[in-house]
Amino acid sequence: MLTVNKLLPQAQGLAPVLLKRAATVELDWDVRQKSRFDATDSTGRQIGVFLPRGTAVRGGDVLVAEDGSLIKVIAAPQAVLKITHCTEHGSPYDLIRAAYHLGNRHVPIELKPDHLKIEPDHVLADMLRAMHLIVHAVDEAFEPENGAYAAGGHAHTGHSHGHHGHEHGHDHAHAEADKPTASKKLASIPIATAAAKPHVHGPGCGHDHNH
């Protein structure tokens, strides 16, 4: 068995030609959320993965084996519930409400601009439909959010971002009188308020949400 103890998030730093030649391994979220697991790559090799505890493996990551060989991870399609808002009677705001209620239940959620994904659960599906959301059972890759305070693994946002340093080396020699006061700073910040539009389905709606 080939041992793997290194991971390159989203193949960072790898030349495309090396990535193209790499073997692949297809794993569902049940396996990828573990830091230690066994698998078989596309060349038939048995690999044993031993990563720091708390590490989650994402589709697009690259595993580095002890012999230096590369194995690209593919997120395998799996059974999930895909949640969208009702375009006729709802708004994208309904998805925010759904994410809030699912988060209160500590449910792993994949967040997208126009939909959510969760693992199959008929009780949650009924709750979401009662909120006038549309729920479909599909087979797709599942990449739930890491917790904001998750230890180990890298955060997943759908994009590969480097670490941004926020220590700016600007040397401002403004006079004390020219510095904006706290009240001026607060006054310059636009305040955006979003009023939730009531989502009412009357008797004549005729819209079936059990899609």
Secondary structure, 3 states (H helix, E strand, C coil): CEEEEEEEHHHCCCCHHHHHHCEEEEECHHHHCCCEEEEECCCCCEEEEECCCCCCCCCCCEEEECCCCEEEEEECCEEEEEEEECCCCCCCHHHHHHHHHHHHCCCCCEECCCCEEECCCHHHHHHHHHCCEEEEEEEECCCCCCCCCCCCCCCCCCCCCCCCCCCCCCCCCCCHHHCCCHHHHHHHCCCCCCCCCCCCCCCCCCCCCCC
